[in-house]
Amino acid sequence: MKLIGGRKRFFVIFSDTVLILFSYGLAYLLRFNFAVPEVYYERWLESLPALILIRILCFYFFGLYSGVWRYASMNDLTKILKAITLSSFLFVTYITLRYRLIDFPRSVFVIDWFILVTFVGGSRFLYRLSREVYTVKGEGKRRVLIIGAGDAGEMLLREMKQNPNMTFDPIGFLDDDPEKRGRRIHNVPVMGRIDELERIVSKKDIQEIVIAIPSLTGKEMRRIVDECKKTGVLCKTVPAVSDILNGKIHVSQIREIRIEDLLGREHIELNKKQIMEYLSDKKVLVTGAGGSIGSELCRQILKINPKQLILFERVENELYHLEMELSESFTKGPYVSILGDILDLKRLEGVIRTYCPEVVFHAAAYKHVPMMEANPLEAIKNNILGTRNVAETSAKWGVEKFVMISTDKAVKPINVMGASKRIAELICQGMNQNQKTKYVTVRFGNVLNSAGSVIPLFKDQIARGGPLTVTHPETTRYFMSIPEATQLVLQAGAMGMGGEIYVLDMGEPIRINNLAMDMVRLMGLKIGEDIDIVYSGLRPGEKIHEELVTDEEEVESTPHEKIMMVKSPPFDWIALEKEIEELVKKIDRYSPEEIKKSLILMIP
């Protein structure tokens, strides 16, 4: 509060005038033991206007009305001493010249000096003390508006009021529930609806907005964030409800809004009893355990208390990092790390024979479309032959259930990666026809923040100053968070009786161009000014739009609303087996184009 003009200056001058008047009067009372003779009282009245004028002018000269009281310091006290000393000297000079000090007790001037120094200096420092105490109670903290007057909002408000480390002063709530309008939560009012945000932020001088609705869908979050952008005020959020329920974080851990929040943050309801029945106290093997999906599967499975979890991974560093993480989170976790390759049939058989897993999650795969277009031989080896190795070895050594992770790129494939994964799906369906092992396939689209996905790429490009490269302005993709996808994989695996292809409900496809623009804005940057978006053209094998189901497949609902089952047209498994065998024999002699042609011919 800078005291330099208007009402504030008037208030300070007025208060100083009162102090000057009181100090001068008290000096007389003390001098005459509270019985001032009439003649001295008359002199006091006559000299009072001159004293006030001289002191106020000196105070102004020494800058006592241009400082910031809340930061009052020894420097300010020095100014006060100088101003009062000079004004006392000038006043005594005035009294001497006009009255020759007749009927003016000299000790009054000394007493008045001491009293006024105490009052004026004390008033400044008492103000600073009161401001500091008030700041601790909330006034000096950032003025915050909370969106969402539900349980999460109430918990957040309580934390803000009780935790001195949280630098927030909650001013009010916004909520679209009409029953909450006008009510108060812990004496903080619900001020209106979310669409009134811009008006209330301006009226209440809000410095920060916190969205306290953990269960928001991506669409709802996007709407609220758009409203927040109009205010120009910093907007944050609380963790997603899934993270809170999992015990990872608390509602009070306010954070910046991330792109994942705009894409979706729904909590997945699982049939935990059904999942426990086929995983709890069982031996479970995960291939590709170090990858984005594989590692999250391992985390989720360990929470279900398996008898043993076998981490099978060929990349040493990935396996090492996962093992270090699990050793901290699950100190007594029954897991074992195995370095191995699904193409090494002898190694794979040895591991499955030794550990005898009852359930296998097959997440190992090559997945980058342009990379597989350039290296089709490796795609066939890893995605087709590798899948066949794991599937056949599982059947040979009595695995009860085999769950394979597939992709939306297997639908109407126009690229090597999609074609190889579609054949892997057919392998699982074919083997389910004549093996005791139950083969289940789970198909879904992109997962957020997986290695090599578009979001980490955009983050790196923004960090480097751009530009952001988008292949095509109309390109769309399905997105789902890694924990959400893996939880649904576990649920689908529990439901599967063998031969099914399950498709996860990915919501609405997201336009990559919009995703890029949202990420730029969330970083506080402007498109075209701070960073550019350029269109690089579709890469080899890429589609503009992906699909989750082919025209020939029939979609059926399941007991879980986020999982669908598709029925593919029948195919000749014996003929496909022969084609795979022929491809294996000739593959080393084929050119990349011949490999691609063979893949297309193999898909029904």
C-alpha positions as CSV (number, residue, x, y, z in Angstrom):
1,M,0.0,0.0,0.0
2,K,2.0,3.0,-1.2
3,L,0.9,6.1,0.6
4,I,1.4,8.8,-2.0
5,G,-2.0,10.4,-2.7
6,G,-5.8,10.5,-2.6
7,R,-7.6,9.1,0.3
8,K,-4.6,7.2,1.6
9,R,-2.5,10.4,1.9
10,F,-5.4,12.3,3.5
11,F,-5.8,9.5,6.1
12,V,-2.2,9.5,7.0
13,I,-1.9,13.3,7.3
14,F,-5.1,13.3,9.4
15,S,-3.7,10.6,11.7
16,D,-0.4,12.4,12.0
17,T,-2.3,15.7,12.9
18,V,-4.2,13.8,15.6
19,L,-0.9,12.5,17.0
20,I,0.7,15.9,16.9
21,L,-2.3,17.4,18.7
22,F,-2.4,14.6,21.3
23,S,1.4,14.6,21.9
24,Y,1.6,18.4,22.4
25,G,-1.4,18.2,24.8
26,L,0.0,15.2,26.7
27,A,3.3,17.0,27.1
28,Y,1.5,19.9,28.9
29,L,-0.5,17.5,31.1
30,L,2.7,15.7,32.1
31,R,4.6,18.9,32.8
32,F,1.9,20.3,35.1
33,N,0.8,16.9,36.6
34,F,-2.6,17.0,34.7
35,A,-3.5,20.5,36.2
36,V,-2.5,23.0,33.4
37,P,-2.8,26.7,34.5
38,E,-5.2,28.7,32.3
39,V,-2.5,31.0,31.0
40,Y,-0.5,28.0,29.7
41,Y,-3.7,26.5,28.2
42,E,-4.3,29.6,26.2
43,R,-0.7,29.6,24.9
44,W,-1.2,25.9,23.9
45,L,-4.2,26.8,21.8
46,E,-2.6,29.8,20.2
47,S,0.5,27.9,19.1
48,L,-1.2,24.7,18.0
49,P,-1.9,25.7,14.4
50,A,1.7,26.8,13.8
51,L,3.0,23.5,15.3
52,I,0.7,21.4,13.1
53,L,1.7,23.3,10.0
54,I,5.4,23.1,10.7
55,R,5.4,19.4,11.5
56,I,3.3,18.3,8.5
57,L,5.6,20.3,6.1
58,C,8.7,18.7,7.6
59,F,7.1,15.3,7.5
60,Y,6.3,15.8,3.8
61,F,9.9,17.2,3.2
62,F,11.4,14.1,4.6
63,G,9.2,11.7,2.6
64,L,7.1,10.3,5.4
65,Y,4.1,10.3,3.0
66,S,5.7,8.4,0.1
67,G,6.9,5.2,1.8
68,V,5.3,1.8,2.0
69,W,4.3,1.3,5.6
70,R,4.2,-2.5,5.4
71,Y,8.0,-2.4,4.8
72,A,8.8,0.2,7.5
73,S,12.5,-0.1,8.5
74,M,15.2,1.6,10.5
75,N,15.7,4.0,7.5
76,D,12.1,5.1,8.0
77,L,12.7,5.6,11.7
78,T,15.7,7.8,10.9
79,K,13.6,9.9,8.7
80,I,11.0,10.3,11.5
81,L,13.7,11.4,13.9
82,K,15.0,14.0,11.5
83,A,11.6,15.3,10.6
84,I,10.5,15.6,14.3
85,T,13.8,17.1,15.4
86,L,13.8,19.7,12.6
87,S,10.1,20.6,13.1
88,S,10.7,21.0,16.9
89,F,13.7,23.3,16.2
90,L,11.6,25.4,13.8
91,F,8.7,25.5,16.2
92,V,10.9,26.6,19.1
93,T,12.4,29.3,16.8
94,Y,8.9,30.5,15.9
95,I,7.9,30.6,19.6
96,T,11.0,32.5,20.5
97,L,10.6,35.1,17.8
98,R,6.9,35.7,18.4
99,Y,6.4,35.1,22.2
100,R,10.0,35.3,23.4
101,L,9.2,32.0,25.2
102,I,7.0,33.9,27.7
103,D,4.5,31.6,29.3
104,F,6.0,28.6,27.4
105,P,7.6,26.0,29.7
106,R,10.8,24.9,28.0
107,S,10.5,21.3,29.2
108,V,7.3,20.9,27.2
109,F,9.2,20.9,24.0
110,V,11.5,18.1,25.1
111,I,8.6,16.0,26.4
112,D,6.7,16.6,23.2
113,W,9.7,15.5,21.1
114,F,9.9,12.2,23.0
115,I,6.2,11.5,22.9
116,L,5.8,12.3,19.2
117,V,8.8,10.2,18.2
118,T,7.1,7.3,20.1
119,F,3.7,7.9,18.6
120,V,4.7,8.5,14.9
121,G,7.4,5.8,14.8
122,G,5.2,3.4,16.7
123,S,2.2,3.9,14.4
124,R,4.3,3.0,11.3
125,F,5.8,-0.1,12.9
126,L,2.5,-1.2,14.4
127,Y,1.0,-1.0,11.0
128,R,3.8,-3.2,9.6
129,L,3.3,-5.7,12.4
130,S,-0.5,-5.9,11.8
131,R,0.1,-6.4,8.1
132,E,2.5,-9.2,8.7
133,V,0.1,-10.9,11.1
134,Y,-2.8,-10.4,8.6
135,T,-0.6,-11.8,5.8
136,V,-0.1,-15.0,7.8
137,K,-3.8,-15.2,8.2
138,G,-4.4,-14.8,4.4
139,E,-4.5,-11.3,3.1
140,G,-1.0,-11.3,1.7
141,K,-1.5,-14.6,-0.1
142,R,-2.7,-15.0,-3.6
143,R,-6.4,-14.4,-4.0
144,V,-7.8,-17.7,-5.3
145,L,-11.1,-18.6,-6.8
146,I,-12.0,-22.3,-6.5
147,I,-14.1,-23.9,-9.3
148,G,-16.1,-26.7,-7.9
149,A,-17.9,-26.5,-4.5
150,G,-18.1,-30.3,-4.1
151,D,-16.1,-32.6,-1.8
152,A,-12.8,-31.9,-3.5
153,G,-13.4,-28.1,-3.3
154,E,-14.2,-28.4,0.4
155,M,-11.1,-30.5,1.1
156,L,-8.9,-28.0,-0.8
157,L,-10.4,-25.0,1.0
158,R,-9.8,-26.7,4.4
159,E,-6.2,-27.4,3.4
160,M,-5.7,-23.8,2.3
161,K,-7.0,-22.5,5.6
162,Q,-5.1,-24.9,7.8
163,N,-1.8,-25.3,6.1
164,P,0.5,-22.2,6.5
165,N,2.7,-23.5,3.7
166,M,-0.1,-23.0,1.1
167,T,0.2,-19.4,-0.2
168,F,-3.5,-19.1,-1.1
169,D,-6.3,-16.9,0.2
170,P,-9.6,-18.5,-0.9
171,I,-12.0,-15.8,-1.9
172,G,-15.0,-17.8,-3.2
173,F,-16.3,-20.8,-5.2
174,L,-18.0,-21.1,-8.6
175,D,-20.3,-24.1,-9.2
176,D,-23.0,-24.8,-11.8
177,D,-25.2,-26.6,-9.2
178,P,-28.1,-24.1,-8.5
179,E,-28.6,-25.5,-5.0
180,K,-25.1,-24.4,-4.0
181,R,-25.6,-20.8,-5.2
182,G,-25.4,-18.3,-2.3
183,R,-24.3,-20.8,0.2
184,R,-21.1,-20.6,2.2
185,I,-18.5,-23.4,2.8
186,H,-16.3,-22.7,5.9
187,N,-17.5,-19.1,5.6
188,V,-16.4,-18.8,2.0
189,P,-19.2,-18.0,-0.4
190,V,-20.4,-19.8,-3.6
191,M,-20.4,-16.7,-5.8
192,G,-22.0,-18.0,-9.0
193,R,-21.9,-20.2,-12.0
194,I,-18.7,-21.1,-14.0
195,D,-19.9,-19.0,-17.0
196,E,-19.7,-15.9,-14.7
197,L,-16.0,-16.5,-14.2
198,E,-14.7,-13.5,-16.1
199,R,-17.0,-11.0,-14.3
200,I,-16.2,-12.4,-10.8
201,V,-12.4,-12.5,-11.4
202,S,-12.5,-8.9,-12.4
203,K,-14.8,-7.8,-9.5
204,K,-12.9,-9.7,-6.8
205,D,-9.4,-9.0,-8.0
206,I,-8.7,-12.8,-8.3
207,Q,-5.0,-13.7,-8.9
208,E,-5.3,-17.4,-9.4
209,I,-8.0,-20.0,-10.3
210,V,-8.0,-23.6,-9.1
211,I,-10.2,-26.2,-10.8
212,A,-11.2,-28.6,-8.0
213,I,-13.3,-31.2,-9.9
214,P,-11.1,-34.3,-10.2
215,S,-13.7,-36.2,-12.1
216,L,-14.0,-33.8,-15.1
217,T,-14.0,-35.3,-18.5
218,G,-11.7,-33.9,-21.1
219,K,-14.5,-32.0,-22.8
220,E,-15.6,-30.4,-19.6
221,M,-12.1,-29.5,-18.6
222,R,-11.5,-27.9,-22.0
223,R,-14.7,-25.8,-21.6
224,I,-13.6,-24.5,-18.2
225,V,-10.0,-23.9,-19.3
226,D,-11.4,-21.8,-22.2
227,E,-13.3,-19.7,-19.8
228,C,-10.2,-19.3,-17.6
229,K,-8.2,-18.1,-20.7
230,K,-10.6,-15.2,-21.1
231,T,-9.7,-13.8,-17.7
232,G,-5.9,-13.8,-18.3
233,V,-5.5,-15.3,-14.8
234,L,-3.2,-18.3,-14.0
235,C,-5.3,-21.5,-13.9
236,K,-4.4,-24.7,-12.0
237,T,-6.1,-27.9,-11.1
238,V,-6.1,-30.7,-8.5
239,P,-5.0,-34.3,-9.4
240,A,-7.4,-36.6,-11.2
241,V,-9.7,-38.7,-9.0
242,S,-7.9,-41.9,-10.1
243,D,-4.6,-40.7,-8.7
244,I,-6.3,-39.5,-5.5
245,L,-8.1,-42.9,-5.0
246,N,-4.9,-44.8,-5.7
247,G,-3.2,-42.9,-2.9
248,K,-0.6,-41.5,-5.2
249,I,-1.4,-37.8,-4.3
250,H,-3.7,-35.7,-2.3
251,V,-6.3,-33.2,-3.4
252,S,-4.2,-30.3,-2.0
253,Q,-1.3,-31.0,-4.4
254,I,-2.3,-28.3,-6.8
255,R,-0.5,-28.4,-10.2
256,E,-0.4,-26.8,-13.6
257,I,-3.0,-28.0,-16.1
258,R,-1.5,-30.5,-18.4
259,I,-2.5,-31.6,-21.9
260,E,-3.7,-34.9,-20.4
261,D,-6.4,-33.0,-18.5
262,L,-7.8,-31.6,-21.7
263,L,-7.9,-35.1,-23.3
264,G,-9.7,-36.8,-20.5
265,R,-9.3,-37.7,-16.8
266,E,-12.0,-40.2,-16.1
267,H,-11.8,-42.7,-13.3
268,I,-12.2,-46.3,-14.4
269,E,-14.5,-48.5,-12.4
270,L,-13.1,-52.1,-12.3
271,N,-14.6,-55.4,-11.3
272,K,-11.7,-56.0,-8.9
273,K,-13.1,-59.3,-7.7
274,Q,-13.1,-60.7,-11.2
275,I,-9.5,-59.4,-11.8
276,M,-8.3,-60.9,-8.5
277,E,-9.7,-64.3,-9.3
278,Y,-7.4,-64.7,-12.3
279,L,-4.3,-62.8,-11.2
280,S,-4.2,-62.9,-7.4
281,D,-1.8,-65.6,-6.1
282,K,-0.9,-66.5,-9.7
283,K,2.3,-66.5,-11.6
284,V,2.2,-63.8,-14.3
285,L,4.7,-63.1,-17.1
286,V,4.8,-59.8,-19.0
287,T,6.7,-59.5,-22.2
288,G,8.0,-56.1,-23.1
289,A,8.0,-55.3,-19.4
290,G,10.1,-52.2,-19.8
291,G,7.9,-50.4,-22.3
292,S,5.2,-47.9,-21.6
293,I,2.3,-50.4,-21.4
294,G,4.4,-53.3,-20.1
295,S,5.8,-51.4,-17.2
296,E,2.4,-50.0,-16.2
297,L,0.9,-53.5,-16.4
298,C,3.7,-54.6,-14.0
299,R,2.8,-51.9,-11.5
300,Q,-0.9,-52.7,-11.6
301,I,-0.4,-56.4,-11.4
302,L,1.8,-56.1,-8.3
303,K,-1.0,-54.3,-6.5
304,I,-3.2,-57.4,-7.0
305,N,-0.7,-59.6,-5.0
306,P,0.4,-62.2,-7.6
307,K,2.3,-65.2,-6.5
308,Q,5.1,-64.1,-8.8
309,L,5.6,-61.6,-11.5
310,I,8.1,-62.3,-14.3
311,L,9.5,-59.2,-16.1
312,F,10.6,-60.3,-19.5
313,E,12.5,-57.5,-21.5
314,R,15.3,-57.4,-24.0
315,V,16.4,-53.8,-23.4
316,E,18.8,-53.9,-20.4
317,N,18.4,-50.2,-19.4
318,E,14.6,-50.3,-19.5
319,L,14.5,-53.5,-17.4
320,Y,17.0,-52.0,-14.9
321,H,15.1,-48.8,-14.4
322,L,11.8,-50.7,-13.9
323,E,13.4,-53.0,-11.4
324,M,14.8,-50.0,-9.4
325,E,11.4,-48.4,-9.4
326,L,9.6,-51.5,-8.3
327,S,12.2,-52.1,-5.6
328,E,11.2,-48.8,-4.0
329,S,7.4,-49.0,-4.5
330,F,7.1,-52.7,-3.7
331,T,9.9,-53.5,-1.3
332,K,8.7,-57.1,-0.8
333,G,7.3,-57.6,-4.3
334,P,7.4,-61.1,-5.6
335,Y,8.9,-60.3,-9.0
336,V,11.9,-61.5,-11.0
337,S,13.6,-59.6,-13.9
338,I,14.6,-61.7,-16.9
339,L,16.7,-60.3,-19.7
340,G,15.6,-62.0,-22.9
341,D,14.2,-61.7,-26.5
342,I,10.9,-63.2,-27.7
343,L,12.8,-64.1,-30.9
344,D,15.1,-66.3,-29.0
345,L,12.8,-69.3,-28.8
346,K,15.2,-71.4,-26.6
347,R,15.6,-68.6,-24.1
348,L,11.8,-68.0,-24.1
349,E,11.0,-71.7,-23.6
350,G,13.5,-71.9,-20.8
351,V,12.0,-69.0,-18.9
352,I,8.4,-70.2,-19.3
353,R,9.3,-73.8,-18.4
354,T,11.3,-72.7,-15.3
355,Y,8.7,-70.2,-13.9
356,C,5.5,-71.8,-15.1
357,P,3.4,-68.7,-15.5
358,E,-0.4,-69.2,-15.5
359,V,-1.1,-65.9,-17.2
360,V,0.9,-64.1,-19.9
361,F,0.5,-60.5,-21.0
362,H,2.2,-60.0,-24.4
363,A,3.1,-56.3,-24.7
364,A,6.4,-56.7,-26.6
365,A,6.1,-55.2,-30.1
366,Y,7.6,-52.7,-32.6
367,K,5.1,-49.9,-32.9
368,H,6.5,-46.9,-34.9
369,V,4.8,-46.8,-38.3
370,P,7.5,-45.0,-40.4
371,M,10.3,-47.0,-38.8
372,M,8.5,-50.3,-39.6
373,E,7.9,-49.1,-43.2
374,A,11.6,-48.6,-43.6
375,N,12.4,-52.0,-41.8
376,P,9.6,-54.4,-42.7
377,L,11.7,-57.5,-42.1
378,E,12.2,-56.5,-38.4
379,A,8.4,-55.8,-38.1
380,I,7.6,-59.3,-39.3
381,K,10.2,-60.9,-37.0
382,N,9.2,-59.1,-33.9
383,N,5.5,-58.6,-34.3
384,I,4.5,-61.8,-36.1
385,L,7.2,-64.4,-35.4
386,G,7.8,-63.1,-31.8
387,T,4.0,-63.2,-31.1
388,R,3.9,-66.8,-32.5
389,N,6.8,-67.8,-30.3
390,V,5.2,-66.5,-27.1
391,A,1.8,-67.9,-28.1
392,E,3.0,-71.4,-29.0
393,T,5.4,-71.6,-26.0
394,S,2.5,-70.6,-23.7
395,A,0.3,-73.4,-25.1
396,K,3.2,-75.9,-24.8
397,W,3.8,-75.2,-21.1
398,G,0.3,-75.0,-19.9
399,V,-0.4,-71.2,-19.6
400,E,-4.0,-70.7,-18.7
401,K,-4.6,-67.3,-20.3
402,F,-2.7,-65.3,-22.9
403,V,-3.5,-61.6,-23.3
404,M,-2.1,-59.8,-26.3
405,I,-1.9,-56.0,-26.7
406,S,-2.9,-54.9,-30.1
407,T,-3.5,-51.5,-31.8
408,D,-6.0,-49.5,-33.8
409,K,-3.5,-49.6,-36.7
410,A,-4.4,-53.2,-37.2
411,V,-7.8,-52.0,-38.5
412,K,-7.7,-51.8,-42.3
413,P,-3.9,-51.7,-42.3
414,I,-2.1,-49.7,-45.0
415,N,1.3,-50.0,-43.3
416,V,3.7,-52.8,-42.2
417,M,3.2,-52.1,-38.5
418,G,-0.6,-52.4,-38.7
419,A,-0.5,-55.4,-41.0
420,S,2.0,-57.2,-38.7
421,K,-0.2,-56.6,-35.7
422,R,-3.4,-57.7,-37.5
423,I,-1.7,-61.0,-38.3
424,A,-0.7,-61.3,-34.7
425,E,-4.4,-60.9,-33.8
426,L,-5.2,-63.7,-36.2
427,I,-2.5,-65.9,-34.7
428,C,-4.2,-65.6,-31.3
429,Q,-7.6,-66.3,-32.7
430,G,-6.4,-69.2,-34.7
431,M,-4.5,-70.8,-31.9
432,N,-7.5,-70.5,-29.6
433,Q,-9.3,-72.9,-31.9
434,N,-7.1,-76.0,-31.0
435,Q,-5.3,-75.1,-27.7
436,K,-6.2,-75.3,-24.0
437,T,-4.7,-71.9,-23.5
438,K,-7.3,-69.1,-23.7
439,Y,-6.1,-66.4,-26.1
440,V,-7.5,-62.9,-25.7
441,T,-6.6,-59.7,-27.7
442,V,-7.1,-56.1,-26.5
443,R,-7.1,-53.4,-29.2
444,F,-6.7,-49.7,-28.5
445,G,-5.2,-46.5,-29.9
446,N,-2.5,-44.2,-28.7
447,V,-1.5,-43.8,-25.1
448,L,-0.5,-40.5,-23.6
449,N,3.2,-39.8,-23.0
450,S,4.3,-43.2,-24.2
451,A,7.9,-43.3,-25.6
452,G,7.9,-41.8,-29.1
453,S,4.4,-40.6,-29.0
454,V,3.3,-37.1,-30.2
455,I,3.0,-35.4,-26.8
456,P,6.6,-35.9,-25.7
457,L,7.7,-34.9,-29.2
458,F,5.7,-31.6,-29.0
459,K,7.1,-30.9,-25.5
460,D,10.7,-31.3,-26.8
461,Q,9.9,-29.1,-29.8
462,I,8.4,-26.4,-27.6
463,A,11.4,-26.5,-25.3
464,R,13.7,-25.9,-28.3
465,G,11.6,-23.0,-29.4
466,G,9.7,-24.8,-32.2
467,P,8.4,-25.2,-34.7
468,L,5.8,-27.9,-33.9
469,T,5.5,-30.4,-36.7
470,V,2.1,-31.7,-37.6
471,T,1.8,-34.1,-40.4
472,H,-1.6,-32.9,-41.7
473,P,-4.1,-30.3,-40.5
474,E,-6.9,-32.9,-40.5
475,T,-5.0,-35.8,-38.8
476,T,-6.9,-37.3,-35.9
477,R,-5.9,-39.9,-33.3
478,Y,-7.5,-41.7,-30.4
479,F,-5.8,-41.1,-27.0
480,M,-6.0,-42.8,-23.6
481,S,-3.9,-42.5,-20.5
482,I,-1.5,-45.4,-19.8
483,P,-3.0,-46.3,-16.4
484,E,-6.5,-46.2,-17.9
485,A,-5.5,-48.4,-20.8
486,T,-3.7,-51.0,-18.6
487,Q,-6.5,-51.2,-16.1
488,L,-8.9,-52.0,-18.9
489,V,-6.5,-54.5,-20.3
490,L,-6.6,-56.3,-17.0
491,Q,-10.4,-56.1,-17.0
492,A,-10.7,-57.4,-20.5
493,G,-8.3,-60.3,-19.7
494,A,-10.5,-61.2,-16.8
495,M,-13.7,-61.3,-19.0
496,G,-12.1,-63.2,-21.9
497,M,-13.0,-66.8,-22.3
498,G,-10.8,-67.3,-25.3
499,G,-10.8,-66.1,-28.9
500,E,-12.2,-62.6,-28.3
501,I,-10.9,-59.3,-29.6
502,Y,-11.8,-56.5,-27.1
503,V,-11.7,-52.9,-28.2
504,L,-11.4,-50.2,-25.6
505,D,-13.6,-47.1,-25.7
506,M,-11.2,-44.4,-26.6
507,G,-13.7,-41.6,-26.6
508,E,-13.7,-39.0,-29.5
509,P,-10.7,-38.9,-31.7
510,I,-8.5,-35.8,-31.1
511,R,-7.3,-33.6,-34.0
512,I,-3.5,-33.4,-33.7
513,N,-3.5,-29.8,-34.9
514,N,-5.7,-28.8,-32.0
515,L,-3.5,-30.8,-29.6
516,A,-0.5,-28.9,-30.8
517,M,-2.2,-25.5,-30.3
518,D,-3.5,-26.5,-26.8
519,M,0.0,-27.5,-25.7
520,V,1.5,-24.1,-26.9
521,R,-1.2,-22.2,-25.0
522,L,-0.7,-24.2,-21.9
523,M,2.9,-23.3,-21.9
524,G,1.9,-19.6,-21.9
525,L,3.0,-19.0,-25.5
526,K,1.3,-17.6,-28.5
527,I,1.1,-19.4,-31.9
528,G,2.6,-17.4,-34.6
529,E,4.4,-15.0,-32.2
530,D,6.4,-17.3,-29.8
531,I,6.2,-20.5,-31.7
532,D,5.0,-21.8,-35.1
533,I,3.2,-24.9,-36.3
534,V,4.3,-26.3,-39.6
535,Y,2.8,-29.2,-41.7
536,S,5.3,-31.7,-42.7
537,G,3.1,-34.1,-44.7
538,L,2.0,-37.6,-43.9
539,R,4.9,-40.0,-43.3
540,P,5.2,-43.4,-45.0
541,G,2.4,-45.7,-43.9
542,E,0.5,-43.0,-41.9
543,K,-3.3,-42.5,-42.2
544,I,-5.1,-39.2,-41.7
545,H,-7.7,-41.0,-39.5
546,E,-7.4,-44.2,-37.5
547,E,-10.3,-46.6,-36.7
548,L,-10.9,-49.1,-34.0
549,V,-13.3,-51.5,-35.8
550,T,-13.5,-52.7,-39.5
551,D,-16.6,-52.6,-41.5
552,E,-16.8,-56.4,-41.5
553,E,-16.5,-56.7,-37.7
554,E,-19.6,-56.9,-35.5
555,V,-19.5,-54.9,-32.3
556,E,-21.1,-56.2,-29.1
557,S,-21.3,-54.7,-25.7
558,T,-19.8,-56.2,-22.6
559,P,-20.5,-55.9,-18.8
560,H,-18.0,-53.1,-18.8
561,E,-19.1,-49.8,-20.4
562,K,-15.5,-48.9,-21.6
563,I,-14.9,-52.3,-23.2
564,M,-16.5,-53.6,-26.5
565,M,-16.1,-57.0,-28.1
566,V,-15.7,-57.3,-31.9
567,K,-16.5,-60.4,-33.9
568,S,-14.3,-60.8,-36.9
569,P,-15.4,-62.7,-40.0
570,P,-14.2,-66.4,-40.0
571,F,-10.9,-67.2,-41.6
572,D,-8.9,-70.2,-42.6
573,W,-6.4,-70.6,-39.8
574,I,-4.7,-73.6,-41.4
575,A,-4.1,-71.7,-44.6
576,L,-2.8,-68.7,-42.7
577,E,-0.4,-70.9,-40.7
578,K,1.0,-72.2,-44.0
579,E,1.4,-68.7,-45.4
580,I,3.3,-67.6,-42.3
581,E,5.6,-70.7,-42.6
582,E,6.2,-69.8,-46.3
583,L,7.0,-66.2,-45.3
584,V,9.5,-67.4,-42.7
585,K,11.3,-69.6,-45.2
586,K,11.7,-66.9,-47.8
587,I,11.8,-63.7,-45.7
588,D,15.6,-63.3,-45.8
589,R,15.5,-63.4,-49.6
590,Y,12.6,-60.9,-50.0
591,S,13.0,-57.2,-50.8
592,P,11.1,-54.7,-48.6
593,E,8.4,-54.3,-51.3
594,E,8.0,-58.1,-51.6
595,I,7.6,-58.3,-47.9
596,K,4.9,-55.6,-47.9
597,K,3.0,-57.3,-50.7
598,S,3.1,-60.7,-48.9
599,L,1.7,-59.1,-45.7
600,I,-1.2,-57.6,-47.6
601,L,-2.0,-60.9,-49.3
602,M,-2.0,-62.7,-45.9
603,I,-4.7,-60.5,-44.4
604,P,-8.2,-61.8,-45.1
